[in-house]
Amino acid sequence: MAGACGILAGMEIASVILDIPTQALDAPYTYLVPDALRAEGRPVEVGCAVLVPFGHRKAVGFIVGLDNVEDEVPAADEGSASGEPGEAGDLWAGTLWGAGDASAGRPAALGDGPGSEPAHPIGLGRPGARGASRAAAADAGEAHFGFGAQYEASAAEARRERAAVAGMDLARLKPVERVLSKPYFDEEGAACARYLAERYVAPLSACVRLFTPPGGVPRLVRGAHGGWRLEEPAVGEVDDRWATLLPAAADFTPRKNAVKQIGVIEALRRGDLRVAELALEFGSVGSTLKALADKGVVRIEHRRRMRGFDGAAAGPSASCAAGSGAATRGLAPDPAPASAPKAAHPAALALSAGMAAASESEDIALDGATIPGIAFASAGAPAAPTPDDSRDPASAAPAPASGEATDRPALTPGQAAALEAIDEARAAASGQVVLVDGVTGSGKTEVYLRAIERVLAAGRTAIVLVPEISLTPQTVGRFRGRFGDAVAVMHSRMSQGERYDQWDFIRSGAARVVVGARSALFTPLANVGLIVIDEEHEGSYKQDSAPRYQARDVAEWMMRRAGGALVLGSATPSVEALHAAATREGWRQVALPERANGRPLPQVEVVDMAAEFKGGSRAMFSGRLTRALGEELAKGRKAVLLLNQRGFAKFLLCRDCGFVPECPSCSTSLAYHESDRTLRCHHCDYRVPAPPTCPECGSPYLKKFGAGTQRVEAELRALLDGLPGVGPQVPVIRMDADTTRAKGAHQRLLEQFAAADAAVLLGTQMIAKGLDFDDVTLVGVINADTQLHLPDYRAGERTFDLIEQVAGRAGRAELPGRVLVQTYEADAVAIRAAARYDRALFLRAELPKRRALGYPPYVRMANVLVWGADEQAVARAAEELRAQLERLVRDHGGEGWLVLPATPCVLGKLRNAYRWHVVVKAPPDADISTVLTRLFRARKADPQVNVAVDVDPVDLL
């Protein structure tokens, strides 16, 4: 590639993020794209996984930018040309990454001579020639990944980047060796990864990983003898081999002794069957099918099967021609009973190679079964899968036939105003935010559905985020009931294979609406025009590992880029969202103060358990709650009881010596579980049998302190059995992390609760939202003080939110509801305000404290976490970081910045790691990430200590 005449024009280079999550390699690395690679037939595009050389080994990486060398570039001198090719570290660097040293394994800065500006990494948000063509395709209405063509490239940036390319010694660059995948993301996905890395001071490789399919990425693993080998993805497409009877079978007569041929033909006359099903019936059928295929009687073909969907199979992706035999790609199908013919599902058809998408409603007839079609606003969107209830619990809600209209309730004035506000935000096409502040039962979901309908009618798509704990069959069923086969679902209770299939289904362009937890933001949905975040106050929208992103902020960034709108909904909006709606341009708050059915909110009574104790009561259930349970259950109604503590007891205590069993890996006591008489850590899942006597002094007097859901369940069962008109026939259904661990458990328990005439649903905070049962007339909060005194500035807000949310489960239909809140802190402002549905009362007490103590929304924070196995090394590193942060803030932070002392975390030890932290506070409009990046991008790794930055943390525990 080198020579006196230089390197010719038209050479292509790729910016690659290595799939190695370390700060030392955290920048795009540049490689040549050989012409021979494109000749292999696999597209070399942004988003592809590639195999590249890296030092003396190979590495998997992701292409985040491509550029062509348009002008002739002078070759290196003969000395350079004859030397060894440069390491992959002779690459891009910019203001984000800082100058590096190729010999140290960091990208070298380009153009960093006197008076020059460092070049930005190529391809991260600036399309260049390839991105421009993709943007043009988007303008023409073609589907692509990401969030539209709202790129922010400038001619000056492009010229700087091309000048940087011209200054490179291309002869020293190594080539991309192999393309390992189709594109996982496009230029907008790469731009979003860069945004995440910048804002949350996170490894860029971890940010890119968000956009890849679950379990579907190849990786390099170290072999037993020290070498490296490429390991194929853990999951991928599942192809089943299917046998189809051809017309020639009518004229074919098998020999009388060809028993298998006769049996196979008779079986296939009833419809297509999987080869695996035929094998279950007739034994080995490989040679039989090959003989029939050679005679043109049977065709063997591969069909894509969607895991989690009953009988879903794709059309032929690699059909075997007559006479070619039953060729296979080595994918073993799951055996299934050969009971009835199975039709290929439209979703699987959409993923089959060469399947053209219908642009108007039509019915697809296949294998004797008719599958209804669906009309879409634009072409290229075939129907989506119908869930198999046994495989996908959160998706298993009855949906109407595709295209079937559902009854739409008349909108209340509040709902109409909210919908109008969303339409105006969409029309502005600038990423405006609408905060739908509606009481429980006010019809926020109907507002979301109507808004999504209008987005789809405009030819765009939508994402709906719900907290993982709220992702119930009821929640998903509302969206599938309205949009039928156009809905894809992504959540953690699905298997990795099922999530891969849903991700691939979205990438195919068939999905128009994606419903899921926070990670659904990064699915490859094209042309997103609306993002809805329901229950926006929930802490589960904050990622707790790198990159520690806040879904609300990322969604707002995405909608600004795409010219869409963001809708936040909650009955208890977060303090930050309320503050932003009151102070930030482009934010608007819309109130829904009444329930959609006109029914009043349930009355809330506060039961002072301290007074009950003084009166001689030692029971877990107050007299008022006991009487209310008896009254409601005797009438055939239902009750919901909340206790935010699973297990039987919080801890064991020796009454002789005071010993409390603790987790050896975490600085927390072990919780007692009655079901298997074990002590468990709810952080690392360490388990040990409960001791019969004290391990310290041998005393048999071990007392169980605190009430977990198991203990409440046992005492509640005994209570109900003794109540007149109730008795053992009334079931107690417990929902917590233990009872819902198995797949499908959520759906099974909720169905059991719904089917009973009278029942009690006892659970943790997972039952506080997303449930809608007409006959729930009583809600009880066993102990409202669980979170109130945690050392966390949000403790009061979380208590207020939880009480209001669970109170909303009662009285949602014609039957009146009531709520009883048991507490030892009856005078606490959060509890009094929640009981009166008086947010203003809570905020009047909460906001002055946050302003005085310097907490959000009046400051921005970053929590610098330090952890490791050596306690002294962790403490020493934390103190060193505090000193460095103080110097950094003094030099670059400005007025209003503060670095708090390094201290152990509240949970000082977790999974055998000691934990310290340093909190940095800055003014609310400060760019805290850019300042901290100066330190953490340049910081050398410590083999004994891990360091991470949590920007805008939701807790400091």
C-alpha positions, 0 to 999 in steps of 0.5 A: 500500500505504500510507495513513492507515488503515494496511496491512491484515492478511494481507500476506505478506513473504519473507526472501530470501538474494541469490545474490551471494556477498559478506559485504557482502550476507550477510543475509536481505533482506525483500520483499513477496509480492504477491497477484498473484504467487500468482495466477500459479499458481507456489507461493511457498514457502521454498526457491524461487528468486525474482527481486527488485529490488536497488538499480538492478538485479535479483537472483536470491535464495532464499526462506528464510522467509515470514511473514504480517502478522496485525495492522494495521500503521500506515502510514508518514507521508505523507512516507515514503509519498510518497517512493521505496520503500526499498531491499531493504536495509531488512530483517532483521538479528540477533545473527548478522549485527549491526546494519547500515546500509541506505544502506551496502547492509547489512540494518538491525537491527530493534528495536535501540533502547535496551534492546531485543533485535535480531531474528533473521532470519525463517525460518531454522530457525523455521517460523512459521505456514507452517513449522508447517503443514509440520511438521504435514504431516510428523507426518501422514506426508507427505513433505517436504524435509530432516530432519523436524519437529524445529524449535526455535522458541519462542513468545517468538522468534515474538513477537519476530519478529512485533513486528519485522514490526509495526515495519517500514515496509512501504510502503517494501518492494519486491515479489518480481517472479517465482518462478523455480523450485519449492522447492529446500529447506524450513525445515530446509534453511534452518536448516541453511544458517544453522548452516553459516554460523554454525559455519564463518563462511561466506557464507550465500548459499554455504551456501544454494547447497549445497541447490540442484540441480547446474546447475539454478539461474537466474542474472543475467548482465551483458550485453555492453552493461552490462545484466543479463539472466536466464539460464535454468539450465544444465541441467534436465529432458530431455523427449523427444517420443515417438510412440505408435500408437493403436487407430484405426490398425487401421482407418486405411489411408494413401494409396498414395503416403503413403510416410512415413505407411506407414513410420511406422505400420509402425515404430510397430507394433513399439512406441513410438519417439522422434520423433528416432528416426523422423527418423533413419529417414525424414527430416523427419517433423513434418508426417507425424506432425501429419497422423496425430495429426489423424486420431487414428492417432498420439499425440505426447507428452513423456516425461521422460528420465533422463540416464545411464540407458538408454532411461529416459523418463517417462510423458506430461507434456504429451500432445498430444490428437488433432488438436493436432499434435506440440507441442514445448517446444523441448527437442532430444532426443538422437538414438538408433538406432531398434532396439527399443521402449523402455519408460518407466523407473519412475524417470522415471515417478515424475518425470512429472506426475500419476503416482500412486505405488503403495503395494504391490509391483506390476509395471508393463507398458508398451510391451510390456515388463514392469518389476518393481515394488518394495514399500516401507514407505510410499507415495509411493516408486516404483522408481528408475533402472537404470544405464546402465553406459556413462554412470554408472561408479560406479553401474554395478553389477549389481542384482537385480530390484526386490524380489528378495531377496539372500543375507545372510551370518550376522553375526559377534558383532562385527557383531551388537553393532554393529547392536544399538548402532545400533538403540539409537541410533536408538531414542534419537532424539536424534542419537547417534553410533556409531563402528564401529571395524572392521578391513579386511574385518570386514564394516562394509558388511554392518552398514550394509546391515542398519541401513538395512534397518531404517530403511527398514522403519520408514518413514524414509530413509538417506544413505551417504557414502563418500570420492570416491576410494572411490566405486567400482562395487563400493561402489555395487553392494553397496547397489544389490544390496540395495536395487535401484531405491531407491538414488540416487547422487551423485558428481562423475564424473557429468555435471552433467545426470546429477547434476541428474536424480539430485537431481530423482529424490531430490526426487520421493520415489522414492529411499529411500537416497542414496549419494554423496560429502559433498555428498549430505548436502544432497540433498532426501531426506525423513525421514532417519533414518540417516546413515552415513559410511564411512571417516570418517577421510578428509580428503575429508569436509572441504570446501576452499571456502566453506563449509568444512564438516566432513561428520561434524559437519554430519551429527551436527547433522542427526541431532540435529534429525531424531531419527535416528542417525549411524554412523561407520565406519573401520578407522583412525578419526580421532584426533578421532573416537576422542577424542569416543567416549571423552569425549563424551556420546551417542557410542559405540564398537563394535569389530570386531577380526576379519575377517568370514570368519575369515581373519587379517589379512595379515602386514606386512613392513617393508623398510628401503630405506636398508639396501638402498642400503647393500648396493649396490642402486639399484633401485626395487623391493627384492629381497624385493618383486621375489621376492614379485611373481614368486612370486604372479604366477606362481601366477596371483594378483594384486598391488596396488602403492601409490605416492602420487605421480602423474606420471613424476618429482617434478621435473627438476634440472639437475646443472650449475647446480641449476635446477629448473623451477617453476610460474609460478603456484604455489610448487611444482616441475613434475612430469615426465610421460613419456607426453607429455614435459611438465612439469605443475603438479598444482595448477593444471594448468599444462603446458609441454613438457619442455626438452631442455636446462637453460633457465638454463645450457643444460646437457643434464644434466637429471636426473629425481628422485623416482618417480611412477606413470608411472616406476614403471609403466615400471620395473615393466613391465621388471621383470615381463618378465624374471621367470620365469613372469611375462613380458609377458602379465601386465598392469600397470594404472595408476590415478591422476588421469591415467588415470582422468580420462575418464568410465568410466575407473575401471570400465574399469580395475577390470574389466580388473584383475578379468578378468586371471588375474594382474595388477598394479594400480599406483596412488595412494591411490585404490586403498587402500580400497573394493576387494575382490578375492578373488585379491589376495594381495600388496600392496606400498607403494613408498615409505611416506615420501611424507607422513611429513615434510610440515609438517602435524601429521596427517602421521604419522596419515595415513601410519599410516592409508594403510598399514593401509588398503592392507594390507587389500586383501590376503588378503580371501578364502581365499588368504593375503595378505602386505604389503611396505612399503618405507621409508627410515624403518623406525624411524618410529613410524607405520610400525612401528605400522601394520606391527603393526596396533598403534594403541595404539603409534601413539597413545602416541607421537602424543597427547602431542605433540599435547597439548604442541604444542596440536593437535586433539583438545586444542584447536580451531583456525581457519585464517584464510587471506589471498590475493591477487595483490599479495604485499605487500598480502597480507602487510600484510593478514595482519599487520593481521588478526593484530593484530585477532584478538589484540584480539578474543581478548583481549576475548572469547576468554578463557583458553587462546586463542592467535593465532599469528604471520602467516606464508606458507602452506607452498604460498605461491603457488597459481594466481597468488595469494600465500597467508598465514595466521593460526592461532587456537587455542582450548580444545576446548569453545570456541565459536570461530566466535561469537568470530570472527564478531564480526570477520569479519561486520563486516570491510570487503572489501579489493579487493586481498585475499581472506580466508576462515576455515577452522574446524576445518581438516584441514591447514594447508598 
